[in-house]
Amino acid sequence: MSFLQRFIERVLRTNTTRMPRTSFDDLSQEELDAHLQVGRYGDFALTDAIRPSFGLDIIPRQGYRRDLYRDPESGNTMPVLAASVSSEKLFDVFMDLLDPLGDEVDVVMESSHDSEPGQHADLYREHMDTVIFKSTLYDFEELLLNDGCTGVAALNPDGPMEVQFDEHKLLFVYAHDLEPFEEILREHGLRRDDTIKFISEAEHLHSTDDVYREQFDELRYRLGIDV
């Protein structure tokens, strides 16, 4: 099944009763087809997982910003790096960002395959060797890059430090000391721009496919994560 068909069949026509009305509903088939086939905006290439709004409220581009996360319950805050990376280097940047977490990580797999729009399920595995974790992910690079319903995160078991590769194919780092991670982003040519907006901050579409659902279950098994 082609990329375009995945968007139309798996996202726009499947489970339509679950989806709120969007501006995409007002497009002709020709307009929709043309929009979904655009995978590059300037020098920024998207993965197959996601497409921006038809009106391009936010035009995807590469860069990162610093934010501050505030826990809604405790009120505690945590510095955050948020990055948008062109698809040809996205996976490599993510893998390099895992190194400052240490020799062992806790793992979270995120899935919205069977969830309502805007929600996802988290599956956990504690204390995994980082080298083994990274080696396993290399076998599932296509899934991680191109499935709009799959995300993964790794956490330092001994302290508040997390690297997340989310369903929008954005990268997030939570840590009190962001400098080691920011240095990695700079080494990959990313520039800090605290005004940058990300594709997830406006209307957008996710793409998935049955084969990705099967690969997600295989990755979960390989990582030793129980449902």
NUTITI-422224 format. One record per residue (C-alpha): residue in three letters; x, y, z. Coordinates in nm, 4 decimals, always signed. Layout:
! NUTITI-422224
+-----+----------+----------+----------+
|   r |       xx |       yy |       zz |
+-----+----------+----------+----------+
| ALA |        X |        Y |        Z |
...
+-----+----------+----------+----------+
This chain:
! NUTITI-422224
+-----+----------+----------+----------+
|   r |       xx |       yy |       zz |
+-----+----------+----------+----------+
| MET |  +0.0000 |  +0.0000 |  +0.0000 |
| SER |  +0.1385 |  +0.3392 |  -0.1007 |
| PHE |  +0.2078 |  +0.6243 |  +0.1374 |
| LEU |  -0.0834 |  +0.8245 |  -0.0029 |
| GLN |  -0.3211 |  +0.5305 |  +0.0320 |
| ARG |  -0.2130 |  +0.4819 |  +0.3928 |
| PHE |  -0.3204 |  +0.8350 |  +0.4739 |
| ILE |  -0.6530 |  +0.8070 |  +0.2958 |
| GLU |  -0.7492 |  +0.4548 |  +0.3949 |
| ARG |  -0.6036 |  +0.4303 |  +0.7449 |
| VAL |  -0.6580 |  +0.7851 |  +0.8702 |
| LEU |  -0.9312 |  +0.9617 |  +0.6792 |
| ARG |  -1.1709 |  +0.6774 |  +0.6054 |
| THR |  -1.1097 |  +0.4242 |  +0.8804 |
| ASN |  -1.2921 |  +0.4852 |  +1.2099 |
| THR |  -1.4366 |  +0.8116 |  +1.0864 |
| THR |  -1.6923 |  +0.8128 |  +1.3658 |
| ARG |  -1.4056 |  +0.8560 |  +1.6135 |
| MET |  -1.2551 |  +1.1575 |  +1.4420 |
| PRO |  -1.3656 |  +1.5185 |  +1.4971 |
| ARG |  -1.4385 |  +1.7288 |  +1.1934 |
| THR |  -1.1339 |  +1.9074 |  +1.0505 |
| SER |  -1.0592 |  +2.1409 |  +0.7609 |
| PHE |  -0.9481 |  +1.8358 |  +0.5635 |
| ASP |  -1.3134 |  +1.7342 |  +0.5351 |
| ASP |  -1.3803 |  +2.0321 |  +0.3075 |
| LEU |  -1.1127 |  +1.9442 |  +0.0522 |
| SER |  -1.1722 |  +1.7837 |  -0.2828 |
| GLN |  -1.0023 |  +1.4500 |  -0.3411 |
| GLU |  -0.7589 |  +1.6164 |  -0.5801 |
| GLU |  -0.6656 |  +1.8833 |  -0.3251 |
| LEU |  -0.6183 |  +1.6231 |  -0.0550 |
| ASP |  -0.4087 |  +1.3964 |  -0.2755 |
| ALA |  -0.1818 |  +1.6827 |  -0.3786 |
| HIS |  -0.1320 |  +1.7974 |  -0.0186 |
| LEU |  -0.0512 |  +1.4538 |  +0.1180 |
| GLN |  +0.2097 |  +1.3890 |  -0.1489 |
| VAL |  +0.4174 |  +1.6891 |  -0.0401 |
| GLY |  +0.6930 |  +1.5504 |  +0.1806 |
| ARG |  +0.9417 |  +1.8361 |  +0.1723 |
| TYR |  +0.9231 |  +2.2028 |  +0.2649 |
| GLY |  +1.2402 |  +2.3762 |  +0.1575 |
| ASP |  +1.5317 |  +2.1779 |  +0.3010 |
| PHE |  +1.3118 |  +2.0047 |  +0.5592 |
| ALA |  +1.1927 |  +1.6522 |  +0.4758 |
| LEU |  +0.9015 |  +1.4926 |  +0.6610 |
| THR |  +0.8764 |  +1.1241 |  +0.7414 |
| ASP |  +0.5731 |  +0.9310 |  +0.6203 |
| ALA |  +0.4183 |  +0.9546 |  +0.9678 |
| ILE |  +0.2628 |  +1.2997 |  +0.9583 |
| ARG |  +0.1489 |  +1.5875 |  +0.7409 |
| PRO |  +0.0724 |  +1.9490 |  +0.8344 |
| SER |  -0.2578 |  +2.1307 |  +0.7947 |
| PHE |  -0.3741 |  +2.2081 |  +0.4430 |
| GLY |  -0.3453 |  +2.5796 |  +0.5123 |
| LEU |  +0.0101 |  +2.5316 |  +0.6428 |
| ASP |  -0.0619 |  +2.7141 |  +0.9685 |
| ILE |  +0.2834 |  +2.5888 |  +1.0665 |
| ILE |  +0.5388 |  +2.5161 |  +0.7959 |
| PRO |  +0.7695 |  +2.2355 |  +0.9156 |
| ARG |  +1.1322 |  +2.3340 |  +0.9564 |
| GLN |  +1.4406 |  +2.2208 |  +1.1426 |
| GLY |  +1.5507 |  +2.3664 |  +1.4729 |
| TYR |  +1.5098 |  +2.3418 |  +1.8477 |
| ARG |  +1.3931 |  +2.5513 |  +2.1388 |
| ARG |  +1.4182 |  +2.5521 |  +2.5158 |
| ASP |  +1.0990 |  +2.5230 |  +2.7170 |
| LEU |  +1.0024 |  +2.4724 |  +3.0787 |
| TYR |  +0.7713 |  +2.1866 |  +3.1720 |
| ARG |  +0.5522 |  +2.2386 |  +3.4781 |
| ASP |  +0.3889 |  +1.9367 |  +3.6407 |
| PRO |  +0.0176 |  +2.0202 |  +3.6720 |
| GLU |  -0.0167 |  +1.8290 |  +3.9995 |
| SER |  +0.3007 |  +1.9090 |  +4.1931 |
| GLY |  +0.3878 |  +2.2385 |  +4.0282 |
| ASN |  +0.7492 |  +2.1234 |  +3.9910 |
| THR |  +0.9328 |  +2.2422 |  +3.6817 |
| MET |  +1.1821 |  +2.0775 |  +3.4477 |
| PRO |  +1.3852 |  +2.2338 |  +3.1622 |
| VAL |  +1.3003 |  +2.0904 |  +2.8200 |
| LEU |  +1.4617 |  +2.0802 |  +2.4776 |
| ALA |  +1.2162 |  +2.0353 |  +2.1897 |
| ALA |  +1.3548 |  +1.9654 |  +1.8428 |
| SER |  +1.2287 |  +1.9225 |  +1.4890 |
| VAL |  +1.4763 |  +1.7354 |  +1.2683 |
| SER |  +1.4659 |  +1.6636 |  +0.8963 |
| SER |  +1.3926 |  +1.2971 |  +0.8297 |
| GLU |  +1.7331 |  +1.2075 |  +0.6812 |
| LYS |  +1.9083 |  +1.2723 |  +1.0138 |
| LEU |  +1.6201 |  +1.2342 |  +1.2626 |
| PHE |  +1.6944 |  +0.8772 |  +1.3722 |
| ASP |  +2.0679 |  +0.9422 |  +1.4109 |
| VAL |  +2.0031 |  +1.2481 |  +1.6274 |
| PHE |  +1.7670 |  +1.0499 |  +1.8492 |
| MET |  +2.0172 |  +0.7694 |  +1.8939 |
| ASP |  +2.2940 |  +1.0121 |  +1.9881 |
| LEU |  +2.0687 |  +1.1837 |  +2.2418 |
| LEU |  +2.0358 |  +0.8525 |  +2.4271 |
| ASP |  +2.4058 |  +0.8430 |  +2.5183 |
| PRO |  +2.3996 |  +1.1004 |  +2.8031 |
| LEU |  +2.1330 |  +0.8907 |  +2.9799 |
| GLY |  +2.3954 |  +0.6404 |  +3.0909 |
| ASP |  +2.4602 |  +0.2686 |  +3.0547 |
| GLU |  +2.1109 |  +0.1627 |  +3.1608 |
| VAL |  +1.7673 |  +0.3061 |  +3.0841 |
| ASP |  +1.4026 |  +0.2587 |  +3.1622 |
| VAL |  +1.1987 |  +0.2288 |  +2.8417 |
| VAL |  +0.8523 |  +0.3555 |  +2.7521 |
| MET |  +0.6730 |  +0.2579 |  +2.4311 |
| GLU |  +0.3887 |  +0.4867 |  +2.3270 |
| SER |  +0.1023 |  +0.3650 |  +2.1082 |
| SER |  -0.2129 |  +0.5309 |  +1.9794 |
| HIS |  -0.3034 |  +0.2449 |  +1.7440 |
| ASP |  -0.6152 |  +0.1581 |  +1.9408 |
| SER |  -0.6718 |  +0.4892 |  +2.1186 |
| GLU |  -0.9097 |  +0.7784 |  +2.0781 |
| PRO |  -0.7728 |  +1.0862 |  +1.8943 |
| GLY |  -0.5303 |  +1.2765 |  +2.1128 |
| GLN |  -0.4691 |  +0.9847 |  +2.3496 |
| HIS |  -0.2114 |  +0.7065 |  +2.3676 |
| ALA |  -0.1136 |  +0.4094 |  +2.5815 |
| ASP |  +0.2228 |  +0.3820 |  +2.7580 |
| LEU |  +0.4020 |  +0.0480 |  +2.8048 |
| TYR |  +0.6990 |  +0.0260 |  +3.0431 |
| ARG |  +1.0194 |  -0.1732 |  +3.0824 |
| GLU |  +1.2697 |  -0.0974 |  +3.3589 |
| HIS |  +1.6484 |  -0.1390 |  +3.3622 |
| MET |  +1.7566 |  -0.2192 |  +3.0075 |
| ASP |  +2.1163 |  -0.2002 |  +2.8868 |
| THR |  +2.1414 |  +0.1107 |  +2.6688 |
| VAL |  +2.3570 |  -0.0609 |  +2.4064 |
| ILE |  +2.1030 |  -0.3413 |  +2.3679 |
| PHE |  +1.8184 |  -0.0908 |  +2.3577 |
| LYS |  +1.9825 |  +0.1068 |  +2.0799 |
| SER |  +2.0753 |  -0.2077 |  +1.8876 |
| THR |  +1.7127 |  -0.3212 |  +1.8977 |
| LEU |  +1.5831 |  +0.0140 |  +1.7791 |
| TYR |  +1.8114 |  +0.0023 |  +1.4751 |
| ASP |  +1.6132 |  -0.3018 |  +1.3574 |
| PHE |  +1.2926 |  -0.0976 |  +1.3746 |
| GLU |  +1.4069 |  +0.2330 |  +1.2269 |
| GLU |  +1.1369 |  +0.2336 |  +0.9581 |
| LEU |  +0.8622 |  +0.1822 |  +1.2173 |
| LEU |  +0.9889 |  +0.4585 |  +1.4437 |
| LEU |  +1.0267 |  +0.7053 |  +1.1591 |
| ASN |  +0.7138 |  +0.6379 |  +0.9571 |
| ASP |  +0.4382 |  +0.5202 |  +1.1910 |
| GLY |  +0.2343 |  +0.8110 |  +1.3193 |
| CYS |  +0.0993 |  +0.5993 |  +1.6043 |
| THR |  +0.4322 |  +0.4883 |  +1.7552 |
| GLY |  +0.6595 |  +0.6711 |  +1.9957 |
| VAL |  +0.9378 |  +0.5666 |  +2.2305 |
| ALA |  +1.1134 |  +0.7210 |  +2.5290 |
| ALA |  +1.4121 |  +0.6357 |  +2.7474 |
| LEU |  +1.4715 |  +0.7522 |  +3.1040 |
| ASN |  +1.7684 |  +0.7522 |  +3.3380 |
| PRO |  +1.6660 |  +0.5144 |  +3.6205 |
| ASP |  +1.8554 |  +0.7170 |  +3.8821 |
| GLY |  +1.7317 |  +1.0670 |  +3.8128 |
| PRO |  +1.4903 |  +1.2928 |  +3.6265 |
| MET |  +1.6317 |  +1.2694 |  +3.2742 |
| GLU |  +1.4328 |  +1.1594 |  +2.9691 |
| VAL |  +1.4646 |  +1.1515 |  +2.5898 |
| GLN |  +1.1422 |  +1.1134 |  +2.3921 |
| PHE |  +1.0823 |  +1.0390 |  +2.0233 |
| ASP |  +0.7118 |  +1.1098 |  +1.9928 |
| GLU |  +0.4399 |  +1.0187 |  +1.7410 |
| HIS |  +0.4854 |  +1.3493 |  +1.5584 |
| LYS |  +0.8527 |  +1.2571 |  +1.5045 |
| LEU |  +0.9624 |  +1.5382 |  +1.7309 |
| LEU |  +1.2374 |  +1.4984 |  +1.9900 |
| PHE |  +1.2054 |  +1.6084 |  +2.3519 |
| VAL |  +1.4673 |  +1.6075 |  +2.6266 |
| TYR |  +1.3776 |  +1.6593 |  +2.9933 |
| ALA |  +1.6733 |  +1.7213 |  +3.2257 |
| HIS |  +1.7995 |  +1.9718 |  +3.4784 |
| ASP |  +2.1241 |  +1.9943 |  +3.2812 |
| LEU |  +2.0406 |  +2.0235 |  +2.9109 |
| GLU |  +2.3887 |  +2.1204 |  +2.7915 |
| PRO |  +2.5115 |  +1.7671 |  +2.6949 |
| PHE |  +2.1979 |  +1.7172 |  +2.4851 |
| GLU |  +2.2063 |  +2.0653 |  +2.3356 |
| GLU |  +2.5664 |  +2.0067 |  +2.2301 |
| ILE |  +2.4549 |  +1.6964 |  +2.0390 |
| LEU |  +2.1870 |  +1.8953 |  +1.8572 |
| ARG |  +2.4414 |  +2.1609 |  +1.7630 |
| GLU |  +2.6838 |  +1.8943 |  +1.6384 |
| HIS |  +2.4108 |  +1.7757 |  +1.4023 |
| GLY |  +2.3677 |  +2.1262 |  +1.2653 |
| LEU |  +2.0511 |  +2.2252 |  +1.4520 |
| ARG |  +2.0144 |  +2.5871 |  +1.5551 |
| ARG |  +1.8343 |  +2.7146 |  +1.8601 |
| ASP |  +1.5265 |  +2.9247 |  +1.7856 |
| ASP |  +1.2921 |  +2.9762 |  +2.0787 |
| THR |  +1.0244 |  +3.1092 |  +1.8427 |
| ILE |  +1.0033 |  +2.7880 |  +1.6380 |
| LYS |  +0.6621 |  +2.6207 |  +1.6181 |
| PHE |  +0.6164 |  +2.2479 |  +1.5619 |
| ILE |  +0.3795 |  +2.0522 |  +1.3415 |
| SER |  +0.1941 |  +1.9204 |  +1.6481 |
| GLU |  +0.0921 |  +2.2734 |  +1.7490 |
| ALA |  -0.1595 |  +2.3089 |  +1.4663 |
| GLU |  -0.4000 |  +2.0828 |  +1.2825 |
| HIS |  -0.2221 |  +1.7851 |  +1.1267 |
| LEU |  -0.2687 |  +1.4261 |  +1.0103 |
| HIS |  -0.1073 |  +1.1045 |  +1.1320 |
| SER |  -0.0454 |  +0.8010 |  +0.9121 |
| THR |  -0.0301 |  +0.4370 |  +1.0138 |
| ASP |  -0.0777 |  +0.0932 |  +0.8610 |
| ASP |  -0.1580 |  -0.2583 |  +0.9773 |
| VAL |  +0.2000 |  -0.3660 |  +0.9124 |
| TYR |  +0.3228 |  -0.1038 |  +1.1575 |
| ARG |  +0.0850 |  -0.2324 |  +1.4218 |
| GLU |  +0.2414 |  -0.5758 |  +1.3797 |
| GLN |  +0.5941 |  -0.4319 |  +1.3932 |
| PHE |  +0.5049 |  -0.2404 |  +1.7098 |
| ASP |  +0.4071 |  -0.5666 |  +1.8780 |
| GLU |  +0.7308 |  -0.7273 |  +1.7587 |
| LEU |  +0.9370 |  -0.4383 |  +1.8961 |
| ARG |  +0.7515 |  -0.4589 |  +2.2250 |
| TYR |  +0.8341 |  -0.8300 |  +2.2439 |
| ARG |  +1.2010 |  -0.7682 |  +2.1574 |
| LEU |  +1.2239 |  -0.5063 |  +2.4316 |
| GLY |  +1.0685 |  -0.7431 |  +2.6846 |
| ILE |  +0.7639 |  -0.5268 |  +2.7502 |
| ASP |  +0.4461 |  -0.6996 |  +2.8649 |
| VAL |  +0.1029 |  -0.5640 |  +2.7794 |
+-----+----------+----------+----------+
